[in-house]
Every structure is written in structure tokens, then in C-alpha cells.
Amino acid sequence: MPHKSKVLQRQLLKLGLNANQAPPDPETWHQFLARVSACYNEADQDRYLLERSLEISSDEMRDRFSKINLLVDQLQLNQSVLQDMLRDVGFEVTMSDLATNIEKRVTGFRCAIFRKIKDGNELEIVAAPGFAQSARVAMTVVATLPEACPCGQAAYYKTPIVYNGDSSHPQHEQLVSMGFESCYAYPVLNASNEVVAVFSLFAEKSLILSQQQSELMKGLGEIVQMAFSHADIKRTLQKEQEGVAARSKMTTLGEMAGGVAHEINNPLFILQGYVDLISTSIEDKNLNAEELLETCQSMSTAIHRIAKIVRTLRNFSRDASEDPLEPTFIEILLADALELCSKRYEGVEIELVQPEGGINEQVLCRPVEIVQVLINLLNNSYDAVKNKSERWIRIEILPSSGRVEIRVTDSGQGIEEKAKGRLFHPFVTTKPAGQGTGLGLSISKKIVEAHSGRLFYNPDHSHTQFVVDLPVYKESA
């Protein structure tokens, strides 16, 4: 092959073309390369004209595209945090996901996120997915002091801190022992300018931040701040919900107060009668040992009755959300509920139909919470039928295939169609104005679901029926 063809082959290889498939006529390839060159020159001229028309250089365009890419990264991280928020996952999961995503987008770094310990001068680590276990242990708690590590310094001075292997740094030896030559720490502040967290990136080599990287770090810190703000709002909302639930329970107690007072007054009157009888016998010197023993036994029964009512009241009124789950017979739960609310039915002549005995099913539960659910359903039935001509409430316990249903049915004619879809929403009530808080069913539904159960309205029943469905507890062999 002529020398000219060897030169042509080298040019083809530079273009990524297969020189071995060159046709026998080299002039054809020379013409092709001339056309490629002409297209290139035309494209280069178009680029030059475009730059002139935009008054922007290629370097500036690359710079702007780089900034756009940084914004896209931040938007994707924001989306990741928002998705965690919408899924309502735990705070630590959100932080761990965020740190992992940051490490994917900022290569060569390890991300650690710290949370400020409330009412203290320390930070505790909440996420460090890429760290070795030894490094994570070493940073479990960090002091917020001038001589602390960069993260603690950032929290102390409330300003970003960059550490670049300075041997004079107080924590230099510890950072080197962990395998890091540099660190960037960004304090996360709340609306009151208080440090709530520190976002940090650690690297095994020297860290020199460009203007764009500094902007990226700031943007990442803002994303962490958003996640912390969401967590604060969520905690505040949870406290408010707990307060509302407690107030709702007190409202329920208030509604039952009349019946409970009557239940206590009855044994008190009995006790008073027996005390008078004993006093008279003493005055008349007519004490009979057998009669006195019988009287004491009756008094003891009355005292136990009062103690049981007070104990049930005390249990019902306290916060049981942190109680351990324990196996409890359904009949005991129902008996405790009726202890507090059944007396209300007698005054308005409501027939209460209870299930027959002999049902030995247990559920794993917090007894006080399930009793609260039953009382809410029974009180709702009471309010629904107390002014009707036909007044009855029926309770059924139906075990089936490893689960048990507690059905509360009353003589009402069901729920209006327009109200069915919102029955379990907070502050929604079908009662007249001024009656009920609209929280009983929504709170009850959450309680039952926390026990792996369901609370639902049965629209197929001819009367008004609500059903509590719970898994049956079976002792392991």
C-alpha cells in the first residue's frame, strides 16, 4: 500500500473508523475525510456565531451547565427527602437515605449528619452510612467547643468549618487515625438561629472547595435543615395529637361521671347502713358474733366494689400508650368497659344485650387502650338510641380463623350515606352541635390498627353496627 494510504489509515483510526475495511481506491476515502473536515469547520463556525450572538464564551457556558447540574442534584436530593416524608418513615431512616444519596452525588466523600442534643453542649450522630464502625463509634457524641472536631466547631461558631489536614488542629491526630485528611462541616440553624444539627463531609485527601462546590455544600446543608424542620413539625404535631386524645378521654369520663358516681354511691349507702346497724347493736349490747361476721363480709364486698370502680377509672384516665402488650381475655376487656358505662343505660331504659359466657379467646394488647375503644363505641351507641322509641344495644364476640370480632350493634338505622366516607376523620361527628368531640372513632381506629387489627362500620347490616377485628393470641408451644 502506498505511503499516502498509511497516513490515511492513521487518520481513520483517530476517527474510530475501521481502516482494514478501506476500499482499494484511497481517493474515495480522501473525499470522505474532506467532507468530514468541512462539516467540522461549519459546526465550529456555528458555535462561534452562537457565542457571539449570546455574548457568552464556551467556558461560561460550561460553568453554567455545571451550576445547572448542581441544581439538578439538589432537586433530586430534595425529592428523596420529600419521598421519605410522604412515606412517613422514621427520622433516622430519612437521614440515612439522605446521607447515602449525598455520598452518591459527591464522590470521594463520606457524609455524616449529627443532631444537637437538647439542653446540652453535644452532638449525637444520626447517620453515617459510609463510615467504618470504628470511626462511627469515635464520633457517636461530639462536644460543641472551640477545641472540638470540625463538626463541634461548626456548631459552636455557627459557621461552616473547613479542615484541611492542619496539624495544629486540636483533633488532628484523631481525624488522621480515622483515615481522613479533610472535613467540611456545615451548621444547620432553625428559625431562632439555634443549632439543631451539623451536616459534614469527610475526605481522605486535601479538600479545596471551588465556588460551585461551596454553593453545593450550602445547598446540601439546606436540604438537611428541611429534613430537621419536618421532623420538628412532626414531633409537635404528635404531641398535639396526644394532647387531643387525652382531652377526648377526659370528655368521655365526664359523660360517664353520673353513672360512675351512682355506682360508687350504692355501695357507700350499703356501707353506711351496716355501720349504723353495728353501732346500734353495740349501744344495745346486742352483738351476735355470727351476724357481725356476716355483716363484715357484706361490707368487704361493698368496699371491693368501690375499689374496683376506682381502679378501672384510674386505669382508663392514665396514658397507656407506653404500656407493654399483654395477653388479655376479651371478656375481661368487655367487663372493664361495661363497669364504667353500663349504668348510663338504666336511666333511659336501654336494653343491653351482652354475649353469653364461655368465650376464652385472648388478644395481645394494651388493655386500657382496647377498653377505651369499647367505651367509645358503647357511648356512641348510647347517644344514638337514647331518644328513640326502640332502644337496645347488642354486643357480640365472634372468633373466626385466628381472629376475633367484637361487634357493637344498636337499634339505629345506620349511618347516612354522605357521612360514611368521613366517619373516621378527626373532628367529624354525626351528633347534634355541642355533643361529642368528633375524635372518638378516629382515635379508636388508630388504637386498633396499632394492635394489628381493624375497626370498621358494617354498611350491610340493617341497623348500626361497628366491628373491632383483632388477631387472637396463641401461646407458643
C-alpha positions in Angstrom: 0.0 0.0 0.0 1.4 3.5 -0.9 2.7 5.8 1.9 -0.3 8.0 1.3 -2.6 5.1 2.3 -0.7 4.6 5.6 -1.3 8.2 6.5 -4.9 7.7 5.7 -5.1 4.7 7.9 -3.8 6.6 10.9 -6.4 9.4 10.3 -9.1 6.8 10.1 -8.0 5.2 13.4 -8.1 8.6 15.1 -11.7 8.9 13.9 -12.6 5.5 15.2 -13.2 4.1 11.8 -12.1 0.6 10.6 -9.1 1.1 8.4 -9.0 -2.6 7.5 -12.2 -2.2 5.5 -10.7 0.6 3.4 -11.7 0.3 -0.3 -8.9 -0.2 -2.9 -9.5 3.3 -4.1 -7.8 5.7 -1.5 -9.2 8.8 -3.3 -12.7 7.8 -2.1 -11.6 8.0 1.5 -9.8 11.3 0.9 -13.0 12.8 -0.4 -14.9 11.4 2.6 -12.4 13.0 5.1 -12.7 16.3 3.2 -16.4 16.2 3.8 -16.0 15.4 7.5 -13.5 18.3 7.8 -15.9 20.6 6.1 -18.7 19.6 8.4 -16.4 20.1 11.4 -15.4 23.6 10.2 -19.0 24.5 9.6 -20.0 23.3 13.1 -17.1 25.2 14.7 -18.2 28.4 12.8 -21.8 27.9 14.0 -20.5 27.6 17.6 -18.5 30.8 17.2 -21.5 32.7 15.8 -23.7 31.3 18.6 -21.2 32.5 21.2 -21.1 35.9 19.6 -24.9 36.2 19.5 -25.2 35.1 23.1 -22.2 37.1 24.2 -21.1 34.2 26.3 -17.9 32.1 26.0 -17.6 28.3 25.9 -16.1 28.4 29.4 -19.0 30.4 30.7 -21.4 28.0 29.1 -19.7 25.0 30.7 -19.8 26.9 34.0 -23.5 27.5 33.7 -24.2 23.9 32.7 -22.2 22.8 35.8 -24.3 25.0 38.0 -27.5 23.5 36.4 -26.2 20.0 37.2 -25.6 21.0 40.8 -29.2 22.3 41.0 -30.4 19.1 39.5 -28.5 17.1 42.1 -30.1 19.3 44.9 -33.5 18.8 43.4 -33.1 15.0 43.3 -31.9 15.0 46.9 -34.9 17.2 47.9 -37.1 14.7 46.1 -35.6 11.9 48.1 -36.2 13.6 51.4 -39.7 14.5 50.4 -40.5 11.0 49.4 -39.3 9.8 52.8 -41.5 12.4 54.4 -44.5 11.4 52.4 -43.9 7.7 53.3 -43.8 8.9 56.9 -40.7 6.8 57.6 -38.7 7.3 60.8 -36.4 10.3 61.2 -33.2 8.1 61.3 -34.2 6.4 58.0 -34.7 9.8 56.3 -31.3 11.0 57.5 -29.6 7.7 56.5 -31.2 7.8 53.0 -30.2 11.5 52.6 -26.6 10.8 53.6 -26.4 7.8 51.2 -27.7 9.9 48.3 -25.2 12.7 49.1 -22.3 10.3 49.0 -23.5 9.0 45.6 -23.6 12.5 44.2 -20.5 13.9 45.9 -17.9 11.3 45.1 -14.8 10.8 47.2 -16.5 11.9 50.4 -18.2 10.3 53.4 -21.2 12.0 54.8 -22.1 12.2 58.5 -25.1 14.0 60.0 -25.3 15.0 63.7 -28.2 16.1 65.8 -27.8 18.6 68.6 -28.7 17.1 72.0 -31.5 19.1 73.5 -30.4 21.2 76.5 -26.8 20.1 76.1 -23.5 21.1 74.5 -23.0 17.9 72.5 -23.9 16.5 69.1 -25.0 12.9 68.6 -24.6 11.1 65.3 -27.8 10.1 63.5 -26.4 9.0 60.1 -23.0 7.9 58.7 -23.7 5.1 56.3 -20.3 5.1 54.6 -18.2 5.2 57.8 -16.3 2.2 59.2 -17.7 1.0 62.5 -14.6 2.2 64.5 -14.9 5.7 63.0 -18.7 5.8 63.7 -18.1 4.8 67.3 -15.4 7.5 67.7 -17.9 10.1 66.6 -21.0 8.9 68.5 -21.0 12.0 70.6 -19.2 15.2 69.7 -18.7 18.2 72.0 -19.6 21.7 70.7 -16.5 23.5 71.8 -13.7 25.7 70.1 -11.2 22.8 70.6 -13.6 20.1 69.3 -13.5 18.4 65.9 -14.7 20.5 62.9 -18.3 19.4 63.4 -18.3 20.6 67.0 -16.6 23.8 66.0 -19.2 24.4 63.3 -21.9 24.1 65.9 -20.1 26.3 68.4 -19.3 29.1 66.0 -22.5 28.7 63.9 -20.5 28.9 60.7 -19.1 26.4 58.2 -15.7 25.0 59.1 -13.2 23.6 56.6 -10.4 21.4 57.9 -7.5 20.6 55.5 -5.1 18.4 57.4 -3.8 21.2 59.6 -1.5 19.6 62.1 -2.2 22.3 64.7 -5.9 21.4 64.8 -6.8 20.1 68.3 -8.4 16.9 66.8 -5.8 16.4 64.0 -4.5 13.1 65.3 -7.9 11.6 65.8 -9.0 12.6 62.3 -5.9 11.1 60.8 -6.3 7.9 62.8 -9.8 7.7 61.3 -8.3 7.9 57.8 -9.4 11.5 57.0 -7.2 14.3 55.7 -10.0 16.9 55.3 -13.5 17.8 56.5 -16.3 20.2 55.7 -18.8 20.9 58.4 -22.0 23.0 57.9 -24.2 24.0 60.9 -28.0 23.7 60.5 -29.8 26.5 62.2 -33.5 26.8 63.0 -35.7 30.0 62.7 -34.4 31.2 66.1 -30.8 30.9 64.9 -30.1 27.9 67.2 -28.0 25.0 66.0 -30.2 21.9 65.6 -27.8 19.8 63.5 -24.5 19.6 61.7 -24.0 18.2 58.1 -20.5 17.1 57.3 -18.4 15.6 54.6 -15.1 13.8 55.3 -12.4 13.0 52.6 -9.2 11.0 52.6 -7.4 13.7 50.6 -7.0 17.5 50.9 -10.2 19.4 50.3 -10.1 22.6 48.2 -13.6 23.9 47.5 -14.4 25.8 44.4 -17.1 28.5 44.4 -19.5 25.9 42.8 -18.7 23.3 45.4 -19.2 25.8 48.2 -22.7 26.5 46.8 -23.4 22.8 46.6 -22.3 22.3 50.2 -24.6 25.2 51.3 -27.5 23.7 49.3 -26.9 20.3 50.9 -27.0 21.9 54.3 -30.3 23.5 53.4 -31.7 20.1 52.5 -30.7 18.7 55.8 -32.3 21.7 57.5 -35.5 21.0 55.7 -35.5 17.4 56.9 -34.9 18.5 60.5 -37.6 21.1 60.3 -40.0 18.4 59.1 -39.1 16.2 62.0 -39.7 19.1 64.5 -43.1 19.8 63.0 -43.9 16.1 63.1 -42.9 15.8 66.8 -45.0 18.9 67.6 -48.0 17.5 65.7 -47.6 14.2 67.5 -47.6 15.9 70.9 -50.7 17.9 69.9 -52.5 14.7 68.8 -51.6 13.0 72.1 -53.0 16.1 74.0 -56.2 16.0 71.9 -56.5 12.2 72.6 -56.1 12.8 76.3 -58.7 15.6 76.3 -61.1 13.3 74.4 -60.6 10.6 77.0 -61.4 13.1 79.8 -64.5 14.2 77.9 -65.6 10.6 77.8 -65.1 10.3 81.5 -67.1 13.4 82.1 -70.0 11.9 80.0 -69.9 8.8 82.2 -69.5 10.7 85.5 -73.1 10.5 86.5 -73.3 6.7 86.1 -70.0 6.1 87.8 -71.0 8.3 90.8 -74.1 6.2 91.1 -72.1 3.0 91.0 -69.9 4.3 93.9 -72.8 5.8 95.9 -74.7 2.5 96.0 -72.0 0.5 97.9 -71.4 3.6 100.1 -75.0 3.7 101.2 -74.7 0.0 101.9 -71.6 0.6 104.0 -73.3 3.4 105.9 -76.3 1.1 106.6 -74.1 -1.6 108.0 -72.1 0.9 110.1 -75.4 2.2 111.6 -76.5 -1.4 112.3 -73.3 -2.3 114.1 -73.4 1.0 116.1 -77.0 0.2 117.2 -76.0 -3.3 118.2 -73.1 -2.0 120.3 -75.3 0.5 122.0 -77.9 -2.1 122.8 -75.2 -4.5 123.9 -76.8 -7.0 121.4 -73.8 -8.2 119.4 -74.0 -11.5 117.8 -70.7 -12.9 116.5 -72.2 -14.8 113.6 -74.3 -11.8 112.5 -71.4 -9.5 112.9 -69.2 -11.7 110.7 -71.9 -11.8 108.0 -72.2 -8.0 108.2 -68.4 -7.6 107.8 -68.3 -9.8 104.8 -71.1 -7.8 103.1 -69.1 -4.6 104.0 -66.0 -6.1 102.5 -67.9 -6.9 99.2 -69.1 -3.3 99.0 -65.5 -2.0 99.6 -64.1 -4.2 96.9 -66.8 -3.0 94.6 -65.8 0.6 95.2 -62.1 -0.2 94.8 -62.7 -2.0 91.5 -64.6 1.0 90.1 -61.9 3.4 91.3 -59.2 1.2 89.8 -60.9 1.0 86.5 -61.3 4.7 86.4 -57.7 5.3 87.3 -56.5 2.9 84.6 -58.8 4.4 82.0 -57.7 8.0 82.7 -54.0 7.5 82.5 -51.8 7.4 79.4 -51.3 3.8 78.4 -49.5 4.3 75.1 -46.2 3.1 76.6 -47.7 0.1 78.4 -46.3 -3.3 77.3 -48.6 -5.6 75.3 -50.0 -8.4 77.3 -52.4 -11.4 76.6 -55.9 -10.4 77.9 -59.2 -12.2 77.8 -61.8 -10.5 75.6 -64.4 -11.0 78.4 -62.2 -9.1 80.9 -61.8 -6.2 78.5 -65.6 -6.0 77.9 -66.3 -6.3 81.7 -64.0 -3.3 82.4 -65.7 -1.2 79.7 -69.2 -2.0 81.0 -68.0 -1.3 84.5 -67.7 2.4 83.6 -70.6 2.9 81.1 -73.4 0.4 81.6 -75.1 2.4 84.4 -75.9 5.1 81.9 -78.3 2.8 80.1 -80.6 2.2 83.1 -81.7 5.8 83.3 -83.1 5.8 79.8 -84.2 2.1 79.7 -81.8 1.0 77.1 -81.7 -2.8 76.8 -78.1 -4.0 76.9 -77.6 -7.5 75.3 -74.3 -9.0 76.3 -72.6 -12.1 74.9 -73.0 -15.4 76.7 -70.1 -16.6 78.7 -67.6 -19.3 77.8 -65.6 -17.3 75.2 -62.0 -17.9 76.2 -60.2 -16.0 73.4 -57.3 -13.8 74.3 -55.7 -10.9 72.4 -52.3 -9.4 72.8 -53.0 -5.8 73.7 -52.7 -2.8 75.9 -55.8 -3.4 77.9 -56.5 0.2 78.8 -56.5 1.2 75.1 -58.9 -1.6 73.9 -61.2 -0.7 76.8 -61.1 2.9 75.6 -62.2 1.7 72.1 -65.1 -0.3 73.5 -66.3 2.6 75.7 -66.2 4.9 72.7 -68.3 2.5 70.7 -70.8 1.9 73.5 -71.1 5.6 74.3 -71.7 6.4 70.6 -74.5 3.8 70.6 -76.0 5.3 73.8 -76.1 8.8 72.2 -77.6 7.4 69.0 -80.5 5.5 70.6 -81.3 7.2 73.9 -84.1 9.3 72.3 -85.5 6.6 70.1 -88.7 4.6 70.8 -86.8 1.3 70.2 -83.7 1.4 72.5 -81.3 -1.5 72.6 -77.5 -2.2 72.2 -76.1 -5.7 71.5 -72.5 -6.8 72.0 -71.3 -10.0 70.2 -67.9 -11.8 70.3 -67.3 -14.0 67.3 -64.0 -15.9 66.9 -63.1 -17.0 63.4 -59.9 -18.3 61.7 -57.3 -17.0 64.2 -59.1 -13.7 64.7 -61.9 -12.4 66.9 -64.6 -9.8 66.1 -66.2 -7.6 68.7 -69.5 -6.3 67.2 -71.4 -3.4 68.8 -74.8 -3.1 67.2 -77.6 -0.7 68.2 -81.2 0.0 67.2 -80.3 2.9 65.0 -81.0 2.7 61.3 -77.4 3.1 60.1 -75.2 6.0 59.0 -76.2 8.5 56.4 -74.6 7.9 53.0 -72.9 11.3 52.9 -71.3 10.7 56.3 -69.9 7.2 55.7 -66.7 8.3 53.9 -65.7 10.6 56.8 -66.7 8.6 59.8 -63.1 8.0 61.0 -61.8 11.5 60.2 -60.8 13.7 63.2 -63.4 16.2 64.4 -66.2 14.7 62.3 -69.3 13.8 64.2 -72.9 12.8 63.4 -74.1 14.0 66.8 -76.0 17.3 67.3 -74.0 20.5 67.8 -72.4 20.7 71.2 -72.4 17.0 71.7 -69.2 14.9 71.2 -65.7 16.0 70.1 -65.6 14.1 66.8 -62.4 12.3 67.9 -63.7 9.0 69.4 -63.8 7.0 66.2 -60.6 8.4 64.7 -58.6 7.7 68.0 -60.2 4.3 68.3 -59.2 3.4 64.7 -55.6 4.3 65.3 -55.5 2.3 68.5 -57.0 -0.8 66.9 -54.6 -0.5 63.9 -51.7 -0.3 66.3 -52.8 -3.7 67.6 -52.7 -5.2 64.0 -56.5 -5.0 63.8 -59.3 -3.2 62.0 -62.1 -1.0 63.2 -64.9 -0.6 60.6 -68.5 0.3 60.0 -70.6 -2.5 58.6 -72.8 -0.9 55.9 -74.6 -4.2 55.1 -76.3 -4.5 58.5 -79.9 -3.4 58.8 -79.1 -1.5 62.0 -75.9 0.5 63.0 -73.0 -1.8 63.6 -69.3 -1.2 64.2 -66.8 -4.1 64.3 -63.4 -4.4 66.1 -61.4 -7.2 64.4 -58.3 -8.3 66.3 -55.8 -11.2 66.0 -56.2 -14.0 68.6 -53.3 -14.5 70.9 -51.9 -18.1 70.8 -49.3 -19.2 73.4 -46.2 -20.6 71.7 -45.7 -24.3 72.3 
